[in-house]
């Protein structure tokens, strides 16, 4: 009987680099959607600070929005998207490097103990 990919991967764990990068990207998407919905569909008696949270979450790349023409929603969304993607890639690479370094340290640390027990 042939198994599907989902059946084979059901027992596997997701590596930490993918998990953290995916969680970060999901957070950035949720914050940006919330900000856009708040800006278009919610009426406020004064200004809303909803747009600042995606800006902070995707900093420093998203600070490009500060040099764009005022009131440009497309520029805001582009800078949030670019900032989120670059930061997600950085999270993925840094956590992956940390995980591989920790794996090497654990292997190097366990080798002398195994040899001493022989």
C-alpha positions as CSV (number, residue, x, y, z in Angstrom):
1,X,0.0,0.0,0.0
2,X,1.3,3.4,-0.9
3,X,1.4,6.1,1.7
4,X,0.7,9.8,1.0
5,X,3.1,12.6,1.9
6,X,0.8,13.7,4.7
7,X,0.8,10.3,6.2
8,X,4.6,10.0,6.1
9,X,5.2,13.4,7.5
10,X,2.6,13.0,10.3
11,X,5.3,11.6,12.7
12,X,8.0,14.1,11.9
13,X,8.6,17.2,13.8
14,X,9.0,20.7,12.3
15,X,12.5,22.1,12.6
16,X,12.8,25.1,14.9
17,X,14.0,27.4,12.1
18,X,10.9,26.8,10.0
19,X,8.6,27.0,13.0
20,X,9.9,30.3,14.3
21,X,10.1,31.9,10.9
22,X,6.5,30.8,10.1
23,X,5.3,32.1,13.4
24,X,7.0,35.5,12.8
25,X,5.6,35.7,9.3
26,X,2.1,34.8,10.6
27,X,2.3,37.5,13.2
28,X,3.4,40.1,10.6
29,X,0.5,39.1,8.3
30,X,-2.0,39.3,11.1
31,X,-0.8,42.7,12.3
32,X,-0.8,44.1,8.7
33,X,-4.3,42.8,8.0
34,X,-5.6,44.2,11.3
35,X,-4.0,47.5,10.5
36,X,-5.5,47.7,7.1
37,X,-9.0,46.6,8.3
38,X,-8.8,49.2,11.1
39,X,-7.8,51.9,8.7
40,X,-10.6,51.2,6.2
41,X,-13.5,49.9,8.2
42,X,-13.3,51.3,11.7
43,X,-14.2,54.9,12.3
44,X,-12.3,56.8,15.0
45,X,-12.9,60.2,16.5
46,X,-9.1,60.7,16.4
47,X,-6.1,58.9,14.8
48,X,-5.5,55.2,15.3
49,X,-2.2,53.7,16.2
50,X,-3.0,50.4,14.5
51,X,-0.6,51.2,11.7
52,X,2.4,51.5,14.0
53,X,2.4,47.8,15.2
54,X,3.2,46.2,11.8
55,X,5.8,48.9,11.3
56,X,7.6,48.0,14.5
57,X,7.2,44.3,13.9
58,X,8.9,44.5,10.5
59,X,11.6,47.1,11.5
60,X,14.2,48.2,10.3
61,X,13.3,47.5,6.7
62,X,9.8,48.7,7.0
63,X,11.1,52.2,8.0
64,X,11.3,52.8,4.2
65,X,7.6,53.8,4.6
66,X,8.9,57.0,6.2
67,X,10.5,58.2,3.0
68,X,7.5,57.4,0.8
69,X,4.9,60.0,-0.2
70,X,2.4,60.7,2.6
71,X,-0.8,58.7,2.6
72,X,0.4,55.9,0.3
73,X,-1.3,52.7,1.3
74,X,0.4,50.8,-1.4
75,X,3.8,52.0,-0.2
76,X,2.9,51.1,3.3
77,X,1.9,47.5,2.3
78,X,5.0,47.1,0.1
79,X,7.3,48.2,2.9
80,X,5.5,45.9,5.4
81,X,5.7,42.9,3.0
82,X,9.4,43.5,2.1
83,X,10.3,44.0,5.8
84,X,8.4,40.9,6.9
85,X,10.0,38.7,4.2
86,X,13.5,39.9,4.8
87,X,13.1,39.5,8.6
88,X,11.6,36.1,8.1
89,X,14.5,35.0,6.0
90,X,16.9,36.3,8.7
91,X,15.0,34.5,11.5
92,X,15.1,31.3,9.4
93,X,18.9,31.6,8.7
94,X,19.9,32.6,12.2
95,X,17.9,29.9,14.0
96,X,19.1,27.3,11.5
97,X,22.7,28.4,12.1
98,X,22.2,28.3,15.9
99,X,20.6,24.8,15.6
100,X,23.4,23.4,13.5
101,X,26.0,24.9,15.9
102,X,24.3,23.4,18.9
103,X,24.1,20.1,17.1
104,X,27.8,20.2,16.5
105,X,28.6,21.2,20.1
106,X,26.5,18.3,21.4
107,X,28.2,15.8,19.0
108,X,31.6,17.1,20.0
109,X,30.8,17.0,23.7
110,X,29.3,13.5,23.5
111,X,32.2,11.9,21.6
112,X,34.9,12.0,24.4
113,X,32.4,10.5,26.9
114,X,31.5,7.7,24.6
115,X,35.2,6.9,24.0
116,X,36.1,7.1,27.7
117,X,33.4,4.5,28.5
118,X,35.0,1.9,26.2
